[in-house]
Amino acid sequence: MTKKNSSIFHFAIIFILILDIRTQLSDESEFLIDRSKRGLTYVPKDLSLETTILDISYNYISELQTPDILSLSKLKILIISHNRIQYLDLSVFKFNQELEYLDLSHNNLEKISCHPTLNLKHLDLSFNAFDALPICQEFGNMSQLEFLGLSATQLQKSSVQSITRLHISKVLLVLGDTYGEREDAESLQDLKTQSLHVVFPTGKEFHFNLDVSVSTTVSLELSNIKCVLDDNGCSYFENVLSKLQKNSRLSNLTLNNIEITWNSFITILQLVWRTNIEYFSISNVKLQGYLDSRDFDYSDTSLKALSIHKVVHDVFSLPQGHVYKILSNMNIQHLTVSAAHMVHMVCPSQISPFLYLNFSSNLLTDTVFKNCTNLANLKTLILQKNQLKELINIVHMTQEMKSLQQLDVSENSLVYDESEGNCPWARNLLSLNMSSNILTDSVFSCLPPQIKVLDLHNNRIRSIPKDVTGLETLQELNLASNSLAHLPGCGILSSLSILIIDYNSISSPSADFFQSCQKIRSLKAGNNPFQCSCELREFIQSVGQVSSDVVEGWPESYKCDYPESYKGTPLKDFHVSELSCNTALLIVTIVVPGLVLAVAVTVLCIYLDLPWYLRMVCQWTQTRRRARNVPLEERQRTLQFHAFISYSGHDSAWVKNELIPNLEKEDIRICLHERNFVAGKSIVENIINCIEKSYKSIFVLSPNFVQSEWCHYELYFAHHNLFHEGSDNLILILLEPIPQYSIPSSYHKLRALMAQRTYLEWPKEKSKHGLFWANLRASINIKLMGKAAEVRYTEI
């Protein structure tokens, strides 16, 4: 059996039904396994027990046995079409109680054995090698059956008796190549189905008498009609069509794959015209011969819509004017003539009832319907894929179409020149599709005044001119696949709610878009060469502030294109700090901390007397640098004193009468400024030298001490020497109590030392003096390596 051409429509039906059944399965339970087109010769053994959908079509499987699918208890859909199965016992499915959909089409089945337990919704046995209809008595129990596909080379009324009680939504009947030798014309009359599709043998002259006027049928489809050799025209097929008048319920008729003469084609149109059919569709038509001039009777019709698609004819010099006249004067509401190589269409001779005209994929030029005033009722006109060139001609064509609301002139070669003047479009035009043409920015000055939906995708538009007016009513705008560099605002598009602008040259969309377009509810701007920069950062932030449903394709269609380091990065993952994008903020961030630091340093200098400390550190550093030039052993030999004593001049009586006598009588060498400072050196340098040449530094603390600036210097350097040498060389003697409030703020060293270090307090009781001197002598008693040098006395 030759099947290739006749099965294309069957595939579409099967596909739709599969989708319908799949939607009835929950996402949680559906488990699909697709092993189609794998060259399999048997059913795979490694199938999951959870399988609900199994597709093993387009393989070389020759048999199906019970063990193959025994374990698939949850199987609901089995597609095993386009294999080599010749025999099938339906009992193999006895353990698949949930099976609802079984497709065995396009095999080599000649015989089946039935099983009473099946209760399918979809059973397809079409395009097989059956002689008689493969209908078993058990099929009558399939109460849920919605689709039944059958194959046969002969039909008998008795063959369908077992299913006459069923109300089947769709029946597909494929007749084999030898059909017609034994034909029962009434064999289908007892069927109860809403939709019947009969596929006659391919390439065979139509000499059949099959009555397809099934009483319950609402939609009828007939495929493979060929009658070009009959001297009486297409009499057999015309006889089949004439019987359709018996079925008052039939409203849809579709003819596929027709090869007839021009005269038979017009005759078929006339026959259908007088039936109850409301929707008539003809597709894949091959016409032969010439058309005789004849009148067409438009009276007494129920037809509302006629669709003629994909027409070829073998006479290239055929005058088509008569055909155009017949079509243009039809008193129906919808007419489609597409892919028919039609070069022209004439204006109806009187006011036409046409509401919808579709002449897509033809060869029509700008002259179509020129100065035509009889299409005043037309609401929709589709001229897609023709030979239209000048937009201004299309504008003038619509001027007389007072009711026109929707116009599609996409996929032509339309251009527009502003010098051509005004554009007097039909005033009621609301939807205009001019996509895939050669239009530029100038087209915005030639738009209908009340336009609401405008499609200009795939043109040569670079921008929307700012001086454009008359777009206040525009709600939907498609500018995809152009060359726009900027995302347009809604200043001139105050009603815009849908904007499609993907596949353009937009690199930095404005962050103010959503503020400008308050009514926008859908934006599709992905697949543009976005430049990931500070400007884009603001747009990304604005996207995050609107509903997720507004920005279509976010985030997968929005990616960085530049710079190279960010190429391919989703915009949602592009992050740059506010500081690097805001120059003013960057300046403030640098300047303000700098000013604060300068003020803080100034306050600290004033509060902590830092200039004095800096001077002292400088002197200390110079002295230490000179000391480093002296070897360590030599410096140790230069240790001349057990202690350097620092005190206020007001406390000199206690120092000279008590402290010095009690220490020196034990052969302790004392360094005093009035007798050991070297003349000619600075006071600071003398202080440092005395501290370095002394094992300990004794500080006599009293209220007078804190008032002496030089005592403060001596304490400062002795404290630094403590940290430098890493030794405990400070001894504090508290001669008189010192209140905390009396210590100047700049004497923070003294405050710290008194808080952290243990000091010797001079006892007032004489009985304690002995212990005081013993402790003090013990803390400074050390054997000096060098001899005391004679020093001159210097008074402060």
Summary of the structure (lengths in Angstrom):
residues: 796
radius of gyration: 53.0
end to end distance: 132.7
largest distance: 158.9
contacts: 2481
relative contact order: 0.03
helix: 30%
strand: 18%
